Amino acid sequence: MKVLMLGWELPPHHAGGMGIACYQMSKELSNHGVDIEFLLPYTADFKIDFMKVTPTHAQSVHEVRNAGGVYDTANYGIIKNYAPGSLDLKKQHDLFAHNVAIMTESREFDIIHAHDWLTFRAGLEAKRVSGKPLILHVHATQYDQSAGGFGNPEVREIEYMAFMMADQIFAVSEYTKSVIVEHYNIPANKIAVVHNSMDVETSINESSNLHEYLKIMKNNGYKVVVNAGRKTLQKGLTHLIESARLVVNKNPKVLFLLAGGGEQENELIELAAEYGLSKNVIFEGWMNGTGKPWRDSFKIADVFVMPSVSEPFGLAALEAVGYGAPVIVSKQSGVCEVLQNCFKVDFWDTHQMADMILSLCENDSLAQEMWKNSYREYTAQNWTKSAHVMHDNYKKHAGVVA
């Protein structure tokens, strides 16, 4: 089975969880005998031996800011004046689709597998040129990225057109499948659920931690609550800051670490200052989503909180469990479907969120028992099951008889 896979990022050059998911799922698919050529819109060094990675045009990863900014679709199309150094997503999107169409003519493959909206038009072009089946993999929609709103109308139109014309859609959760059905009017029988998994990095030096200050504070009886990811409206972090105020009012020996960058960072810093939380909330800017600094932010956690307004899956929660923390996740997240041993809360219910944080920070036996049970679920959730679903759908659409 030969697959032409279209993506926007792969580690170590990535801005979000999609790159990690693409890498890990492709590795597992290769174990099932799938021959993958992965097309990217930039050139970079990748130490990948299980698939071929091909740039579609000659720009460096640094020119697309380490693949960053691609999730801020406010900067797509309808915005005509770009800030200096910003990524012109419309130009990138058009160029990627154009070059993929040209490259498709010289390749032999059975299936086109495209990830998220930035590759959807390229996928449709590849389908037009080759006549091969197109499968769209949905990691997030405009509904999610606009926190339950309509989002960018041009991007929304691209999503809808692609969903209608695709042969098959993979959704990362039942939650995401319901979003596609309810908000894009796509038939449910066209969508297969392919849950994400997370293989955490274990070969990183343990001799030191980036957060030495937090280690010292923990030795003095403090607890550390962590959130790691993009600071955007979708992630519900204003609700976390509100919960932090309630927590600190009851227990000032709880610290909050918000790791990751995003366009909402300044707003969150100002909100924390307004609430008098400057001593208790620590902001860490953007960091690559792999490697020791990223891992250290998870390892320092006594509790991990993911309060997303709309989260198609939520790999960070699985990652936190893999690194040893009990987790609190919003009920509006797909990871709820594979993690039962965690606290689940409506993103807007800041009082209940605060109570849950305090319960885990003040009851070590509860926190340890919850983590041990969730870790068993984490280890049971692997890419093998999802690869079987994808491979079976590949064969069905390619007309391969089992």
C-alpha positions as CSV (number, residue, x, y, z in Angstrom):
1,M,0.0,0.0,0.0
2,K,1.5,3.3,-1.1
3,V,0.3,6.5,0.5
4,L,0.9,10.1,-0.5
5,M,0.6,11.9,2.8
6,L,0.2,15.7,3.0
7,G,1.1,17.5,6.2
8,W,2.3,20.9,7.5
9,E,4.8,19.9,10.1
10,L,6.9,17.1,11.6
11,P,9.1,17.1,14.7
12,P,11.4,18.6,15.6
13,H,10.1,21.5,13.4
14,H,6.5,21.8,14.6
15,A,4.1,24.2,16.4
16,G,1.5,21.8,17.8
17,G,0.4,18.3,18.5
18,M,-0.5,17.5,14.9
19,G,3.2,17.2,13.9
20,I,3.8,14.7,16.7
21,A,0.7,12.7,15.8
22,C,1.6,12.6,12.2
23,Y,5.1,11.3,13.0
24,Q,4.0,8.6,15.4
25,M,1.0,7.4,13.3
26,S,3.2,7.2,10.2
27,K,5.8,5.2,12.1
28,E,3.1,2.7,13.2
29,L,1.6,2.5,9.7
30,S,5.0,1.7,8.3
31,N,5.0,-1.4,10.7
32,H,1.8,-2.5,8.9
33,G,3.6,-2.4,5.5
34,V,2.4,1.0,4.4
35,D,4.9,2.8,2.1
36,I,4.6,6.6,2.9
37,E,5.9,9.6,1.1
38,F,5.2,12.7,3.3
39,L,5.1,16.0,1.5
40,L,5.9,19.2,3.5
41,P,6.0,22.9,2.5
42,Y,9.6,23.4,3.7
43,T,13.0,21.8,3.7
44,A,14.7,20.6,6.9
45,D,16.8,17.8,8.3
46,F,14.8,14.9,9.5
47,K,16.2,11.7,11.0
48,I,13.4,9.5,9.7
49,D,14.0,6.1,8.3
50,F,10.5,4.7,8.1
51,M,9.1,7.0,5.4
52,K,10.3,9.4,2.7
53,V,9.9,13.1,3.6
54,T,9.8,15.4,0.5
55,P,9.7,19.2,0.4
56,T,7.2,20.6,-2.1
57,H,9.2,23.8,-2.6
58,A,12.5,25.3,-1.7
59,Q,12.0,27.3,1.5
60,S,13.6,26.6,4.8
61,V,11.8,25.7,8.0
62,H,13.0,29.1,9.4
63,E,11.1,30.9,6.6
64,V,7.9,29.4,8.0
65,R,8.9,30.2,11.6
66,N,9.5,26.6,12.6
67,A,6.1,25.8,11.1
68,G,4.6,28.2,13.7
69,G,1.7,30.6,13.3
70,V,-0.2,28.2,11.0
71,Y,-3.0,27.7,13.6
72,D,-3.8,31.4,13.8
73,T,-6.2,31.5,10.8
74,A,-7.2,35.1,11.5
75,N,-4.1,35.7,9.3
76,Y,-5.4,33.8,6.4
77,G,-6.8,35.4,3.2
78,I,-9.2,38.0,4.4
79,I,-6.4,39.9,6.2
80,K,-4.6,41.9,3.6
81,N,-1.9,43.7,5.7
82,Y,0.5,41.3,7.2
83,A,2.7,42.3,10.1
84,P,6.5,42.3,9.4
85,G,7.8,38.7,9.6
86,S,4.3,37.1,9.7
87,L,3.4,34.1,7.6
88,D,1.3,34.8,4.5
89,L,-0.9,31.7,4.9
90,K,-2.9,32.3,1.7
91,K,0.3,32.4,-0.3
92,Q,1.6,29.3,1.4
93,H,-1.6,27.5,1.0
94,D,-1.9,28.3,-2.7
95,L,1.7,27.4,-3.4
96,F,1.5,24.1,-1.6
97,A,-1.6,23.1,-3.6
98,H,0.0,24.1,-6.9
99,N,3.2,22.2,-6.2
100,V,1.5,19.1,-4.9
101,A,-0.5,19.0,-8.1
102,I,2.6,19.1,-10.2
103,M,4.5,16.5,-8.1
104,T,1.5,14.1,-8.2
105,E,1.9,13.6,-11.9
106,S,5.2,11.8,-11.4
107,R,4.3,9.6,-8.5
108,E,2.6,6.2,-8.1
109,F,0.4,5.7,-5.0
110,D,-2.9,4.2,-3.9
111,I,-4.2,6.7,-1.4
112,I,-4.0,10.4,-0.6
113,H,-4.0,11.2,3.1
114,A,-4.2,14.9,4.0
115,H,-3.9,16.4,7.5
116,D,-6.0,19.5,8.4
117,W,-7.2,22.5,6.4
118,L,-3.8,23.8,5.2
119,T,-3.4,20.6,3.1
120,F,-7.0,20.1,2.0
121,R,-6.8,22.0,-1.3
122,A,-3.6,20.2,-2.1
123,G,-5.3,16.9,-1.4
124,L,-8.2,17.9,-3.7
125,E,-5.6,18.8,-6.4
126,A,-3.8,15.5,-6.0
127,K,-7.2,13.7,-6.3
128,R,-8.1,15.6,-9.5
129,V,-4.7,14.9,-11.1
130,S,-4.4,11.2,-10.1
131,G,-8.0,10.1,-9.7
132,K,-7.0,8.4,-6.5
133,P,-9.1,8.3,-3.3
134,L,-8.7,11.2,-0.9
135,I,-8.8,10.7,2.9
136,L,-8.9,13.8,5.1
137,H,-7.5,13.6,8.7
138,V,-9.2,16.1,11.0
139,H,-7.1,17.2,14.0
140,A,-9.0,20.5,14.5
141,T,-11.7,22.5,12.7
142,Q,-12.5,26.2,12.6
143,Y,-15.2,25.5,15.1
144,D,-12.5,24.3,17.6
145,Q,-10.0,27.0,16.8
146,S,-12.5,29.8,17.2
147,A,-13.6,28.3,20.6
148,G,-17.0,27.2,19.3
149,G,-17.6,30.0,16.8
150,F,-17.7,30.1,13.0
151,G,-14.1,31.0,12.6
152,N,-12.4,32.4,9.5
153,P,-15.0,32.2,6.7
154,E,-12.5,31.4,4.0
155,V,-10.9,28.6,5.9
156,R,-14.4,27.3,6.9
157,E,-15.3,27.2,3.2
158,I,-12.1,25.2,2.4
159,E,-13.0,22.7,5.2
160,Y,-16.6,22.3,4.0
161,M,-15.7,21.9,0.3
162,A,-13.0,19.3,1.2
163,F,-15.3,17.3,3.5
164,M,-17.9,17.1,0.8
165,M,-15.5,16.0,-1.9
166,A,-13.3,13.6,0.1
167,D,-13.8,9.8,-0.1
168,Q,-13.3,9.3,3.6
169,I,-12.7,11.4,6.7
170,F,-10.7,10.4,9.8
171,A,-11.7,12.2,13.0
172,V,-9.4,12.1,16.1
173,S,-12.4,11.5,18.4
174,E,-16.1,10.9,18.6
175,Y,-16.3,14.5,19.8
176,T,-14.7,15.7,16.6
177,K,-16.9,13.5,14.5
178,S,-19.9,15.0,16.1
179,V,-18.6,18.5,15.3
180,I,-18.2,17.6,11.6
181,V,-21.7,16.1,11.5
182,E,-23.4,18.9,13.4
183,H,-21.6,22.0,12.2
184,Y,-20.6,21.0,8.7
185,N,-23.6,18.7,7.8
186,I,-21.4,15.8,6.7
187,P,-23.0,12.3,6.9
188,A,-21.8,10.3,9.9
189,N,-21.1,7.2,7.8
190,K,-18.4,9.1,5.9
191,I,-16.3,9.6,9.1
192,A,-14.2,7.0,10.9
193,V,-12.8,7.7,14.4
194,V,-9.0,7.3,14.8
195,H,-8.0,8.1,18.3
196,N,-4.6,9.7,18.9
197,S,-2.0,8.1,21.1
198,M,1.2,9.5,22.7
199,D,4.6,7.8,23.0
200,V,6.5,10.0,25.4
201,E,10.2,10.6,25.2
202,T,12.1,8.6,27.9
203,S,15.8,9.0,26.8
204,I,16.3,12.6,28.2
205,N,18.9,13.3,30.9
206,E,17.2,13.4,34.4
207,S,20.1,15.1,36.2
208,S,18.5,18.5,36.1
209,N,15.2,20.2,35.4
210,L,14.6,23.5,33.6
211,H,12.4,24.6,36.5
212,E,15.0,24.5,39.4
213,Y,13.1,27.3,41.1
214,L,9.9,25.2,41.1
215,K,11.8,22.2,42.5
216,I,13.0,24.3,45.4
217,M,9.5,25.5,46.0
218,K,8.1,22.0,46.0
219,N,10.7,21.0,48.6
220,N,9.2,23.8,50.7
221,G,5.7,22.4,50.5
222,Y,4.4,24.0,47.4
223,K,2.4,22.2,44.7
224,V,2.7,22.9,41.0
225,V,-0.2,23.0,38.5
226,V,0.8,22.9,34.9
227,N,-0.8,23.7,31.5
228,A,1.3,23.2,28.4
229,G,0.3,24.2,24.9
230,R,-0.7,27.2,22.7
231,K,-2.0,30.2,24.5
232,T,-5.1,30.8,22.3
233,L,-8.8,31.4,22.9
234,Q,-9.5,27.7,22.1
235,K,-7.5,26.5,25.1
236,G,-9.7,28.2,27.7
237,L,-6.8,29.6,29.8
238,T,-8.7,32.7,31.0
239,H,-10.9,30.1,32.9
240,L,-7.8,28.5,34.3
241,I,-6.5,31.9,35.6
242,E,-9.9,32.5,37.2
243,S,-9.7,29.1,38.8
244,A,-6.1,29.9,40.0
245,R,-7.5,33.0,41.8
246,L,-10.0,30.8,43.7
247,V,-7.3,28.2,44.5
248,V,-4.7,30.7,45.7
249,N,-7.3,32.4,47.9
250,K,-7.7,29.1,49.8
251,N,-4.2,27.8,49.5
252,P,-1.4,30.3,48.6
253,K,1.2,27.4,48.3
254,V,-0.1,26.4,44.9
255,L,1.9,27.6,41.9
256,F,0.7,27.6,38.3
257,L,3.1,27.1,35.3
258,L,1.7,28.0,31.8
259,A,4.2,26.7,29.3
260,G,4.0,27.6,25.6
261,G,3.5,30.6,23.5
262,G,0.5,32.1,21.6
263,E,-1.3,35.3,20.7
264,Q,-3.2,35.4,24.0
265,E,-0.1,35.4,26.2
266,N,0.0,39.2,27.0
267,E,-3.8,39.1,27.8
268,L,-3.2,36.2,30.3
269,I,-0.3,38.0,31.9
270,E,-2.3,41.1,32.4
271,L,-5.3,39.1,33.8
272,A,-3.0,37.3,36.3
273,A,-1.6,40.6,37.4
274,E,-5.1,42.1,37.8
275,Y,-6.0,39.2,40.0
276,G,-2.9,39.6,42.2
277,L,-1.4,36.3,41.1
278,S,2.0,37.5,39.9
279,K,3.7,35.4,42.7
280,N,1.7,32.3,41.9
281,V,1.5,32.2,38.1
282,I,4.6,31.6,36.0
283,F,4.5,32.1,32.2
284,E,6.9,30.3,30.1
285,G,7.1,31.3,26.4
286,W,7.1,29.2,23.3
287,M,9.2,26.1,23.2
288,N,9.6,23.3,20.8
289,G,7.1,20.5,21.7
290,T,9.8,17.9,22.0
291,G,13.0,17.6,24.0
292,K,14.1,18.2,27.5
293,P,12.6,21.7,28.2
294,W,9.2,20.6,27.1
295,R,9.4,17.3,29.0
296,D,10.6,19.2,32.1
297,S,7.4,21.2,32.1
298,F,5.4,18.0,32.4
299,K,7.7,16.3,34.9
300,I,7.5,19.2,37.4
301,A,3.7,18.9,37.6
302,D,1.8,17.7,40.6
303,V,-1.4,18.3,38.6
304,F,-2.0,18.9,34.9
305,V,-5.0,20.9,33.8
306,M,-6.4,21.2,30.2
307,P,-9.4,23.5,30.3
308,S,-10.0,23.7,26.5
309,V,-13.2,25.3,25.2
310,S,-13.2,22.8,22.3
311,E,-10.4,20.2,22.0
312,P,-10.6,17.6,19.2
313,F,-8.4,15.3,21.2
314,G,-5.8,16.8,23.6
315,L,-2.5,14.9,23.3
316,A,-1.0,17.1,26.1
317,A,-3.2,15.3,28.6
318,L,-2.0,11.9,27.6
319,E,1.6,13.3,27.6
320,A,1.1,14.5,31.1
321,V,-0.1,11.1,32.3
322,G,2.9,9.5,30.6
323,Y,5.2,11.8,32.5
324,G,3.6,11.1,35.9
325,A,0.8,13.6,36.6
326,P,-2.9,13.2,37.3
327,V,-5.0,15.3,35.0
328,I,-8.0,17.5,34.9
329,V,-9.6,17.9,31.4
330,S,-12.6,19.7,30.1
331,K,-15.6,17.7,29.1
332,Q,-15.4,19.4,25.7
333,S,-12.3,17.3,24.8
334,G,-11.8,14.1,22.8
335,V,-9.2,12.7,25.2
336,C,-12.1,12.0,27.7
337,E,-13.0,9.1,25.5
338,V,-9.8,7.2,26.3
339,L,-9.1,8.5,29.8
340,Q,-11.7,7.6,32.4
341,N,-9.5,8.0,35.5
342,C,-9.2,11.8,35.5
343,F,-11.3,14.7,36.7
344,K,-13.6,16.1,34.0
345,V,-15.1,19.5,34.2
346,D,-17.0,21.9,31.9
347,F,-14.4,24.5,30.8
348,W,-16.5,27.4,32.1
349,D,-17.1,25.9,35.6
350,T,-14.2,27.6,37.3
351,H,-15.4,26.9,40.8
352,Q,-15.5,23.1,40.2
353,M,-12.2,23.3,38.4
354,A,-10.7,25.1,41.5
355,D,-12.2,22.4,43.8
356,M,-10.6,19.7,41.7
357,I,-7.2,21.3,41.7
358,L,-7.3,21.7,45.5
359,S,-8.4,18.1,46.0
360,L,-5.4,16.8,44.1
361,C,-3.0,19.3,45.5
362,E,-4.0,18.6,49.1
363,N,-4.6,14.8,48.9
364,D,-1.4,13.0,47.8
365,S,-3.0,9.6,48.0
366,L,-5.9,10.6,45.8
367,A,-3.5,12.2,43.2
368,Q,-1.3,9.1,43.2
369,E,-4.2,6.6,42.9
370,M,-5.8,8.7,40.1
371,W,-2.5,8.8,38.2
372,K,-1.7,5.1,38.5
373,N,-5.2,4.2,37.2
374,S,-4.9,6.7,34.3
375,Y,-1.4,5.4,33.5
376,R,-2.9,2.0,32.9
377,E,-5.3,3.6,30.4
378,Y,-2.4,5.5,28.8
379,T,-0.4,2.4,28.2
380,A,-3.5,0.6,26.8
381,Q,-4.1,3.5,24.3
382,N,-1.6,2.9,21.5
383,W,-1.2,3.6,17.8
384,T,-1.6,-0.1,16.8
385,K,-5.4,0.0,17.1
386,S,-5.6,3.3,15.2
387,A,-3.2,2.0,12.5
388,H,-5.5,-1.0,11.9
389,V,-8.5,1.3,11.4
390,M,-6.5,3.5,8.9
391,H,-5.0,0.5,7.1
392,D,-8.5,-1.2,6.7
393,N,-9.9,2.1,5.2
394,Y,-6.9,2.4,2.9
395,K,-7.6,-1.1,1.5
396,K,-11.3,-0.5,1.2
397,H,-10.9,2.7,-0.8
398,A,-8.0,1.3,-2.9
399,G,-10.2,-1.7,-3.8
400,V,-7.8,-4.2,-2.1
401,V,-9.6,-7.5,-1.3
402,A,-8.5,-8.8,2.1
